[in-house]
């Protein structure tokens, strides 16, 4: 439902405003699944896509040129055990939280393209209006994904053959799409008009008009050349354009057909932007006709371009594409099958060529079968793709590996002349930094080694983890003189004094440690010290790994014990003790 909030129209739903406080996780490379150029910046990330997007925020805010996502369409399958109202609200909440981070990641001249079908298309657009601003709406592409004679469910009354792609910019003033070009067809300019005698001069509609009656002019078709004129019919669309030649012909000249005759030609001065300074216009040739036509020259700039060998002109971007054949034939692209959710590389090429350029960074946070990353790679873009499911290993990684080594010659490989090259790194989303022990106390995850801990704490505190080669306590920095040092060792006043002696003028340091000697706090004005994990508690949701769309459980009353399948009942842990029953002080994993 929509509500008026001062100056903006806003969609609201159950759960809106209760966005999760996401833990900024670190990413861990898995070299076993990385492939190709070891210096590649391309990233394949396995993990919950909301947490992965949060993990990218620190390093990639404002750096993504084009985002394409193909989220679950909420057809009723993703939330099969919820009633429609809850299902719809869940979908909106899940999309809203992701789109907010995606906007942060997008560059000021970037675009986001979101593919959807009729189930949530209208609601999705309102959310996009809210997050990106309605002024930044660019267009909606309508894509034919199947043919009408390929009925998938004959018992349905209606069949969906069209899907939509809503396109928004981060800042419409900075975002410029790449229009397609086509050869400038001079064969359209094939008319020569000769004035055989002077015409009658009148003023009409505030313009000087010269009237040529039949026999005082000739219009001849000639071989195409740069000095010929273009013939344009004054159709309804031209007539509706205020101040256009079409409007002038319709408003001032067409009514004169009974005065001047049907075969009259008019020379209207001071109209048009082609550099001639005038246009020839003729009215309808029949009494009951409504259309006329006018003749104009080639714009001077265009003429000069053609003389200099530039024979291309830009073409407006269309909003309908029949790719049903591509959708039908893409099932084996990249050597992986992905059912009906797979997107053809031809669609990705269309989007990426409109809204990005070579070497730009592309992001797809619903990786699926890897179509976006594969297409971006073949089009010489850098890319990041995220996938929670096992297809990150079974589909995307093998597919991208075949792209890199050149063995994949499906999809757009032929049109891009793809022979292989480049590489990518495979990352896993790190586990939560903190977990609850059996007493309900928060402790550092046992899966974290010292380097992971230092990197994670630096990220939590807003520092970039970049250990100095020579100074051990300079593990990360937020500015040129602001550093962080994370350690599991006990910090003494003596160690702090030693670090202080090494610090340069103007430098500051945050020490994060498990424990420290009394007297360390406020010992030096430019050194602050905090205990982990105490310093992190309350900031975000620790211990939660799944914010995915795979929600299939009914919400339970808090007093109701969950039902567990008999075969796994023995594996379910005992109910957690009350906080009052827990032992105090167990905040580390020793």
C-alpha positions in Angstrom: 0.0 0.0 0.0 1.2 3.5 -0.7 1.3 6.4 1.7 2.1 10.1 1.3 5.2 11.1 3.2 5.5 14.8 2.9 6.9 15.3 -0.6 7.3 11.7 -1.7 5.0 8.8 -2.4 6.2 5.7 -0.5 5.2 2.1 -0.6 4.8 0.4 2.8 4.4 -3.2 4.0 4.6 -5.5 7.0 8.2 -5.4 8.2 9.4 -2.3 6.4 11.7 -0.2 8.6 12.9 -3.3 10.4 15.9 -3.8 8.2 18.6 -6.1 9.6 21.8 -4.7 11.1 24.2 -6.6 8.8 27.6 -7.8 9.9 30.3 -6.5 7.6 31.9 -9.8 6.8 35.3 -10.4 5.2 35.9 -12.4 2.1 38.3 -15.4 2.0 39.8 -16.5 -1.2 39.6 -20.2 -2.1 42.6 -20.7 -4.4 41.4 -24.2 -5.3 38.5 -22.7 -7.3 40.3 -19.5 -8.5 41.4 -19.7 -12.1 43.6 -18.0 -14.7 45.5 -14.7 -14.2 46.5 -14.5 -10.5 46.3 -10.7 -10.7 42.7 -10.7 -12.0 40.3 -8.4 -10.2 37.2 -10.5 -11.2 35.4 -12.0 -8.2 33.1 -15.0 -7.9 31.7 -15.0 -4.3 29.9 -17.9 -2.7 27.6 -16.8 0.1 24.4 -15.1 1.1 24.1 -12.2 -1.3 22.9 -9.6 1.2 25.9 -10.3 3.5 28.2 -10.4 0.5 26.9 -7.0 -0.7 27.6 -5.6 2.8 31.1 -7.1 2.6 31.7 -5.3 -0.7 30.6 -1.9 0.6 33.8 -0.8 2.1 36.0 -1.3 -1.0 33.4 -0.9 -3.8 31.1 1.9 -2.8 30.6 4.2 -5.9 32.7 2.0 -8.2 30.2 -0.3 -10.0 29.3 1.0 -13.5 26.5 -1.4 -14.3 24.4 -3.7 -12.0 22.2 -6.4 -13.5 20.1 -8.6 -11.2 17.5 -11.2 -11.9 16.0 -11.8 -8.5 13.3 -14.5 -7.7 10.1 -13.4 -9.3 7.9 -14.3 -6.3 5.7 -16.6 -8.3 4.5 -18.4 -5.2 7.3 -21.0 -5.2 9.9 -19.2 -3.0 7.5 -18.8 -0.1 5.2 -21.8 -0.6 4.2 -22.1 3.0 3.2 -18.5 3.6 -0.1 -16.9 2.8 0.0 -14.3 0.0 0.1 -11.2 2.3 3.1 -12.4 4.2 4.8 -13.7 1.1 4.5 -10.4 -0.7 5.8 -8.4 2.3 8.8 -10.7 2.7 9.7 -10.3 -0.9 9.5 -6.6 -0.7 11.6 -6.5 2.4 14.2 -8.8 0.9 14.4 -6.6 -2.3 14.4 -3.3 -0.4 17.4 -4.2 1.8 19.4 -5.4 -1.2 18.6 -2.4 -3.4 19.7 0.0 -0.8 23.2 -1.5 -0.7 23.3 -1.8 -4.5 22.6 1.9 -4.8 25.6 2.6 -2.6 27.8 0.5 -4.7 26.8 2.1 -8.0 29.0 4.8 -9.5 27.6 8.3 -10.1 27.4 7.6 -13.8 26.2 4.0 -13.3 23.0 2.1 -14.2 21.1 -0.7 -12.5 18.9 -3.1 -14.5 16.5 -5.3 -12.7 14.6 -8.1 -14.5 11.2 -9.1 -13.3 7.9 -10.4 -14.5 4.3 -9.3 -13.9 4.0 -10.7 -10.3 6.0 -7.9 -8.6 6.9 -5.6 -11.5 4.7 -2.7 -10.4 5.7 -2.9 -6.8 9.3 -3.3 -7.7 9.2 -0.1 -9.7 7.7 1.9 -6.8 10.6 0.6 -4.6 13.1 1.6 -7.2 11.5 5.0 -7.4 11.8 5.4 -3.7 15.4 4.3 -3.4 16.9 5.7 -6.6 14.5 8.6 -7.1 11.9 8.8 -9.8 13.9 11.4 -11.6 16.6 8.7 -12.2 14.2 6.3 -13.9 15.7 5.6 -17.4 13.5 3.2 -19.2 11.8 -0.2 -19.0 12.9 -2.8 -21.5 10.2 -5.3 -22.5 11.7 -8.6 -23.5 9.9 -11.4 -25.3 11.2 -14.5 -23.6 9.0 -17.2 -25.2 6.6 -17.5 -28.2 2.9 -17.8 -27.8 2.8 -21.1 -29.5 5.2 -22.6 -26.9 2.5 -23.0 -24.2 4.0 -24.1 -21.0 0.8 -24.6 -19.0 -2.1 -25.3 -21.1 -4.5 -25.2 -18.2 -3.8 -21.5 -17.6 -6.1 -18.8 -19.1 -3.2 -16.5 -19.7 0.4 -17.0 -20.8 3.3 -14.7 -20.1 5.6 -14.2 -23.0 7.0 -10.8 -21.9 9.3 -9.9 -19.0 10.5 -6.4 -18.0 13.8 -4.9 -17.1 13.5 -1.7 -15.1 16.5 0.5 -15.6 17.6 3.3 -13.3 20.7 5.5 -13.0 22.5 6.6 -9.9 22.4 10.2 -11.2 20.6 10.9 -14.4 22.7 14.0 -15.1 25.9 11.9 -15.2 24.7 8.6 -16.7 24.9 8.4 -20.4 23.9 5.2 -22.2 25.7 4.1 -25.4 23.4 4.5 -28.3 23.8 2.1 -31.2 25.1 3.5 -34.5 24.1 2.7 -38.0 25.4 3.8 -41.4 24.1 7.2 -42.4 21.8 6.4 -45.4 22.2 9.1 -48.0 19.9 7.2 -50.3 17.0 8.8 -48.3 18.0 12.2 -49.6 16.9 11.9 -53.2 14.8 14.9 -54.2 15.7 18.1 -56.0 13.3 21.0 -56.0 13.5 23.7 -58.8 11.7 27.0 -58.6 10.6 27.8 -62.1 9.1 31.2 -61.3 8.9 33.5 -58.3 6.1 32.7 -55.8 3.6 34.9 -54.0 5.0 36.2 -50.6 2.6 36.2 -47.6 3.0 36.1 -43.8 1.5 33.1 -42.1 1.8 31.9 -38.5 4.4 34.6 -37.9 6.6 33.3 -40.7 7.4 34.4 -44.2 5.8 32.0 -46.7 6.3 31.9 -50.5 3.5 30.2 -52.4 4.2 28.3 -55.6 1.2 27.2 -57.6 1.2 24.3 -60.0 3.5 24.9 -63.0 5.8 27.3 -61.1 8.0 24.6 -59.5 9.2 21.0 -60.1 10.1 18.2 -57.7 12.5 15.7 -59.3 13.8 12.4 -58.0 17.6 12.3 -58.5 20.4 9.9 -57.7 21.4 10.0 -54.0 23.9 12.8 -53.3 24.7 15.1 -50.5 23.0 18.1 -52.1 19.6 16.4 -52.3 16.6 16.9 -49.9 14.9 14.5 -47.6 11.1 13.9 -47.9 9.2 13.5 -44.6 5.5 12.8 -44.2 3.8 15.1 -41.7 2.4 12.2 -39.6 0.3 12.5 -36.5 3.4 12.2 -34.3 5.1 15.1 -36.1 1.9 17.2 -35.9 1.8 16.8 -32.1 5.3 18.3 -31.7 4.9 21.9 -30.9 6.8 24.2 -33.1 7.7 21.5 -35.6 7.3 21.6 -39.4 4.5 19.1 -39.1 2.6 21.3 -36.7 3.0 24.3 -39.0 1.8 22.4 -42.0 -1.2 21.0 -40.2 -2.1 24.2 -38.5 -1.5 26.8 -41.2 -1.1 25.2 -44.6 -3.6 22.3 -44.6 -6.6 24.7 -44.2 -5.5 26.6 -47.3 -6.1 23.6 -49.7 -9.4 25.2 -50.7 -7.8 28.5 -51.3 -4.5 27.6 -53.0 -5.4 24.3 -54.6 -4.2 20.8 -53.8 -1.0 21.0 -55.9 0.5 24.1 -54.2 4.0 24.1 -52.8 5.0 26.4 -49.9 8.5 27.6 -49.0 8.4 28.4 -45.3 11.3 30.6 -44.1 12.8 30.5 -40.5 11.8 26.9 -39.7 13.8 23.7 -39.2 17.3 23.1 -37.8 19.0 21.8 -40.9 20.9 25.0 -41.8 18.9 25.8 -44.9 16.9 28.5 -43.3 13.7 27.3 -45.0 11.7 24.2 -45.8 9.5 23.3 -48.8 6.1 21.9 -47.9 3.3 20.4 -49.9 -0.2 19.8 -48.8 -2.5 16.8 -49.4 -3.0 15.7 -53.0 -6.5 14.7 -52.4 -9.5 16.7 -51.0 -10.2 14.2 -48.2 -6.5 13.5 -47.3 -5.0 14.8 -44.0 -1.3 14.2 -44.4 1.2 16.4 -46.2 4.9 16.3 -46.5 7.9 18.6 -46.3 11.4 18.6 -47.6 14.5 19.4 -45.6 18.3 19.3 -46.1 21.0 17.5 -44.2 22.0 19.2 -41.0 25.3 21.1 -41.7 27.1 19.2 -38.9 26.0 15.9 -40.3 27.0 16.9 -43.8 30.4 17.9 -42.6 30.8 14.6 -40.8 29.9 12.6 -43.9 32.4 14.6 -45.9 35.0 13.7 -43.3 34.2 10.0 -43.6 32.0 9.7 -40.5 29.0 8.0 -42.1 27.4 6.7 -38.8 24.6 8.2 -36.8 23.3 7.3 -33.4 20.0 5.4 -33.1 17.5 5.9 -30.2 17.4 3.0 -27.8 14.4 0.8 -28.3 12.4 -0.6 -25.4 11.2 -3.9 -26.9 13.4 -6.9 -27.8 12.2 -10.2 -29.2 14.7 -12.7 -27.7 12.4 -15.6 -27.4 14.6 -17.6 -29.7 17.7 -16.9 -27.6 15.8 -17.9 -24.4 14.7 -21.1 -26.0 18.2 -22.0 -27.2 20.3 -20.9 -24.3 19.9 -24.0 -22.1 23.3 -25.3 -22.9 25.2 -22.0 -23.1 28.5 -22.2 -21.2 28.1 -26.0 -20.9 25.7 -25.8 -18.0 22.0 -26.3 -17.8 19.9 -24.2 -15.4 16.2 -24.8 -16.3 13.9 -21.9 -17.1 15.8 -19.3 -15.0 18.8 -19.1 -17.3 19.4 -15.8 -19.2 20.9 -15.9 -22.7 24.2 -14.2 -23.3 22.6 -12.2 -26.1 20.5 -10.4 -23.5 23.5 -9.7 -21.3 25.4 -8.3 -24.3 22.6 -6.0 -25.2 22.4 -4.6 -21.6 26.2 -4.4 -21.1 26.9 -2.6 -24.4 24.2 0.0 -23.7 25.1 0.7 -20.1 28.9 0.0 -19.7 32.2 0.1 -21.6 35.2 -2.1 -21.7 37.1 -2.3 -18.3 34.0 -1.0 -16.4 33.0 -3.0 -13.3 29.9 -5.1 -13.6 28.0 -6.7 -10.6 25.4 -9.4 -10.5 24.3 -10.4 -7.0 22.0 -13.2 -8.1 24.6 -15.2 -10.0 22.4 -18.1 -11.1 24.2 -19.9 -13.9 26.8 -17.2 -14.4 25.4 -15.6 -17.6 26.3 -12.1 -16.6 29.8 -12.8 -15.5 30.5 -14.9 -18.7 29.1 -12.3 -21.0 31.0 -9.4 -19.1 34.2 -11.4 -19.4 33.8 -11.9 -23.2 33.0 -8.2 -23.6 36.2 -7.2 -21.7 34.5 -5.9 -18.6 35.6 -6.6 -15.1 33.0 -8.3 -13.0 31.7 -9.4 -9.6 29.1 -12.1 -9.2 27.5 -13.6 -6.1 25.7 -16.8 -5.6 24.5 -18.5 -2.4 23.6 -21.9 -3.9 25.8 -24.8 -4.7 25.7 -23.7 -8.4 28.5 -21.4 -7.5 30.7 -24.6 -7.6 28.7 -26.8 -10.0 27.7 -24.2 -12.6 29.3 -20.8 -12.4 32.9 -21.8 -11.6 33.2 -24.4 -14.4 31.5 -22.1 -16.8 33.8 -19.2 -16.1 36.8 -21.5 -16.2 35.8 -22.6 -19.7 35.4 -18.9 -20.7 38.9 -18.1 -19.4 40.6 -21.1 -21.2 38.7 -20.4 -24.4 36.9 -23.7 -24.6 33.5 -22.1 -24.3 32.5 -21.1 -27.8 28.7 -20.9 -27.0 26.6 -17.8 -26.5 28.3 -14.6 -27.8 31.7 -16.1 -28.2 31.5 -16.0 -32.0 30.2 -12.4 -32.3 32.9 -11.2 -29.8 35.6 -13.4 -31.4 36.3 -14.8 -27.9 39.4 -17.0 -27.7 40.0 -17.0 -23.9 42.1 -15.0 -21.4 42.0 -13.3 -18.1 41.0 -15.0 -14.9 39.0 -14.7 -11.7 39.3 -15.3 -7.9 36.8 -17.5 -6.0 35.8 -16.2 -2.6 33.8 -17.6 0.3 32.0 -15.3 2.7 33.7 -15.7 6.1 31.6 -17.1 9.0 30.3 -14.7 11.5 33.0 -13.2 13.7 31.1 -13.9 16.9 29.0 -16.8 17.9 27.1 -17.7 21.1 28.5 -20.4 23.3 26.4 -23.0 25.0 25.9 -20.5 27.9 24.6 -17.7 25.6 27.8 -15.7 25.8 29.3 -14.2 22.6 32.7 -15.5 21.7 35.1 -15.1 18.8 34.4 -17.8 16.2 36.9 -20.7 16.4 37.2 -20.6 12.6 39.0 -17.3 12.8 42.8 -17.3 12.7 44.8 -14.2 13.7 44.9 -12.7 10.2 41.2 -13.2 9.7 40.5 -11.6 13.1 42.6 -8.6 12.4 41.0 -8.1 9.0 37.4 -8.5 10.4 38.0 -6.1 13.3 39.5 -3.6 11.0 36.5 -3.8 8.8 34.1 -3.4 11.8 35.9 -0.3 12.8 36.0 1.2 9.3 39.7 0.6 8.7 41.1 -0.9 5.5 43.2 -4.0 6.3 46.7 -3.4 4.8 49.5 -4.7 7.1 52.7 -2.7 6.9 55.7 -4.8 5.9 57.9 -3.2 8.5 55.7 -2.0 11.4 53.7 -4.8 13.0 51.2 -2.7 14.7 50.2 -0.9 11.5 47.7 -3.6 10.4 45.1 -1.3 8.9 44.4 2.4 8.2 41.5 4.7 7.9 43.7 7.6 6.8 47.4 8.2 6.2 48.0 8.7 10.0 45.2 6.7 11.6 45.9 3.0 12.3 44.5 -0.1 14.0 46.3 -3.0 15.7 44.3 -6.2 16.5 45.9 -8.8 18.7 44.9 -11.7 21.0 47.9 -11.1 23.3 47.6 -9.4 26.7 48.6 -5.8 26.3 50.8 -4.3 29.0 51.6 -0.7 29.7 55.2 -1.4 28.8 54.2 -2.7 25.3 51.9 0.3 24.8 54.8 2.7 25.8 57.1 1.0 23.3 54.5 1.4 20.5 54.0 5.0 21.5 57.8 5.7 21.1 57.7 4.3 17.6 54.7 6.5 16.5 55.3 9.6 14.4 54.0 13.0 15.0 50.3 13.3 14.2 49.7 9.5 14.1 46.9 7.8 16.1 46.3 4.2 16.9 43.4 2.0 18.0 44.4 -1.2 19.8 41.8 -4.0 19.8 42.8 -6.9 22.1 41.2 -9.6 24.3 42.6 -8.1 27.5 45.0 -5.4 28.8 46.8 -4.3 32.0 45.2 -1.9 34.3 46.5 1.6 33.5 46.5 1.2 29.7 43.3 3.2 29.3 44.0 6.9 28.6 47.8 6.3 29.0 48.6 8.1 25.8 46.3 10.7 24.1 46.9 9.3 20.6 46.3 5.6 21.5 42.9 4.2 22.4 42.4 0.6 23.5 39.3 -1.6 23.4 38.5 -5.2 24.3 37.2 -7.7 21.8 34.6 -9.0 21.5 33.0 -6.5 23.9 33.7 -3.6 21.6 31.6 -5.2 18.8 28.5 -6.2 20.7 25.2 -4.5 19.7 26.5 -3.2 16.4 25.0 -5.8 14.1 23.5 -9.2 13.9 26.2 -11.7 14.7 25.8 -15.4 14.2 23.2 -15.1 11.3 24.3 -16.6 8.0 21.1 -16.7 5.9 19.2 -13.7 4.6 18.2 -15.5 1.5 14.9 -15.9 -0.4 14.7 -19.5 0.6 12.1 -19.0 3.4 9.8 -22.0 3.6 8.9 -22.2 7.3 5.7 -20.8 8.8 6.2 -18.2 11.5 5.8 -19.8 14.9 4.4 -18.6 18.1 7.2 -18.0 20.6 5.6 -20.5 23.1 5.3 -23.2 20.4 8.0 -25.8 20.1 9.2 -26.3 16.5 8.2 -29.5 14.7 11.3 -31.6 13.8 11.3 -34.5 11.4 11.7 -37.8 13.4 14.9 -38.8 11.5 16.7 -35.7 12.6 15.2 -35.2 16.0 18.2 -36.6 17.8 20.5 -34.1 16.1 18.6 -31.0 17.3 20.5 -29.2 20.2 18.8 -28.8 23.5 16.9 -25.6 24.2 19.3 -22.8 25.0 19.5 -21.9 28.7 18.3 -18.6 30.0 20.7 -15.7 30.2 20.4 -15.9 34.0 21.7 -19.5 33.8 24.8 -18.7 31.8 28.3 -18.4 33.2 29.7 -14.8 33.1 32.8 -13.7 31.4 33.2 -16.3 28.7 33.9 -14.0 25.8 36.8 -15.7 24.2 37.2 -19.1 22.6 39.8 -20.6 24.9 
